[in-house]
Amino acid sequence: MKINLQDLTKKIEQEDYLQDLITVKYAEISKSKAKLKEAASKMVKETAAAIKHHSLSHIALEITGQRPVTFALETNIINLPYSNYKKVANFFDNDKDYPVYIYFETISNYLNASGFRIDQLATEGEIVQDEAAVVTKLLAELAAKIKQVREYEKPAPAPVKKAAKKPAAKKVTKKKATKAGNTKKK
């Protein structure tokens, strides 16, 4: 599947793409890895179906509970989330067709300083030819990012340095000079 910048922008603006949101709790995926595998399989299947129908997609998995995290698979021509679609024009020409890739996004306040990470997960050829391999790769990425979120420690705020005080300027007092012998006695 190839798409030009104008069509990509129009589809994103009009939200003309396949969208789905899967929500699970940490407790559900902690008890059984099958629940996470099921979600990953669904994400990959829906993304592959969108590509086969020449459509864009945004398939998200939200894990709720302590330290919530949202994962998403998006089809795009560049590693920018749909929320930043206007910036894509800075990198591409309007009249040329570009291949679509599958990007894996992680969004959490417990991930890094920006709370966001995006990586290319697969090409359209890889997902269409071998969904199982992409599911396996996605599971490994999900597990790694969940671990990173759970172990994240916010950096300690940098100590605020007080501006060094300049030593107070010495006051120079001027004494009136008197000439010896200028004193008159009356």
N, C-alpha and C positions, 0 to 999 in steps of 0.2 A: 504494500500500500504506500502510495506517495501522495503528498498533499502540498499545495502551494500556500504561501504565507497569507494571502487574502482569504482563502477558504478556511484555513485554520483559525484565523482571527474571528471570522464571522461565526463559525460553529461554537467557539468558546464564548463569545459575547451573547449568543442566543441560547447558550446551554444546550446545543444540539449535539449531544453525545450521550453515550450510555453511562448512567450513574447508578451506583449502588452503595449502600452502607451496611456493613455487618458489625454488630455490636456484641461483645462478649465481656465477661468479667474476669479479672485476674484469677479468681478462685476456680473458674471453669477450665482455664488452660493449665492451671497448676496441678489440678487433680489428674488430668488426662491430656497427653500430647495429641490425642486423636482430634480434640476440638480445634486445636491450632492448625493441624493438618487439613481438617475439613474446611476451615476458613481460607487457608492458602489455596487449596484446590479450587474453591469457588471463585476466588479472585482471579486466578489464572484462566479458568474456563471462560469466565465472562469477558476478560480482556481478549482472549483468543477469538471468541465469537464476534466481538466488536470489530476486530481486524478483518475477519472473514467477510463481514458485511460492509467493509470500507467505512467504518465509523470510528470516531475517537471514543475514548472511555476514561472514566475516573471511578475506580473501584476502591472503596476505603474499608479498613478494618479498625474499629475503635475498641480499645481495651480500657475498660473503666475500673475504678477502684483507686487505691492509693497509688500515686504516681501515674496518672492516666497517660496514654500514648495513642496516637492515631497513625496508622500506616495507610499508604495509598499506592495503587498502581495507576499510572497515567500514561497514555500514549501521546507522544509529542515529538517534535522534530529537534528539540533542544532540552537540556536539563534545567528547565524552568517550570515551576508549577503554573497551573492555569491561572492562579490569582495574579501572576506577573506577566500575563500574555502580551501586554502592550510593549514590553521590553524586547520581545522576540524580533520585532521589526528592526532593531539595532544590529542584528546579526545576519539577516537573510534578505534576499531580493524578492520582490513581489511576484515576478513572473516565472519563477523557476519552481519545479516540483522537488520536494525533499522526502527522503525516506522517514518512516515513523519508527520510533524506538519505544521500548517500555521502560519507564522510569519508576523507581521504588523510592517513595518519600516517607520520611519519619518526622513526626511533629510531636514534641513534648517539651515542657519546661525543664525536664530532668534529663535532657539529652546532651546539650552543650550550651554555650553562651547565647547562640542565636535561637535555640529551640527548634532547629530545622536541619534536615540532612536529605539530600537527593542523590541517588546513584542510578546508573543505567543497569537494569536487571537483565534485559534480553533485547534481541532484535525481533522484528516481526517474523522473520524466517525461523528463528529458534523456537518461538512460542507456538507457531503453527505446526512445525515438524515434530516437536517433542515436548508436549505439555508437561509430562511427568518430570522431565529433567528441570524444567523451569520451576515446577512446584517444589522440587527438592532444593533448588538454589534459593527460592523464596523462603522456605522453612528455615534454612541456615541463616539467612539475613534477619528474619523475624526473631529467631532465638538470640542472635548476637545483639540486636538492638534492644530487646527486652532486658537482657542482662545489663547492658550499658545504662539503661534507664533506671533499673533497680539499684545499681551501684553508684549512681551519679552523686557526687557531692559538690554543691555549689561552691565556687571559690570564695575564700574569705575576702571580704572587702579590703581593698588596699588601705593601709593606714593613711589618714589625712595628715599631710605635712603642713605644719603651721609655717607661715611665712616668717623668715628670720627677721627679727626686729633689728632695726638699725640703732646703733647706740645714739642716745640723745645728744644733740649737738650742745657743746658747752656754751654757756652764755658768756659772752665777753662783756665785761662791764668796763666802762671807760671812767677813769678817775680824772677829775679835773686837776690838772697840774697847777701847782702854785709855785711861784718863784720864791725862793728863800729870800727873806728880807723885804718882801712886799707886804708884810703884815704891818699894819699901822696900829699903834696904840693910842688911844685918846685919853 
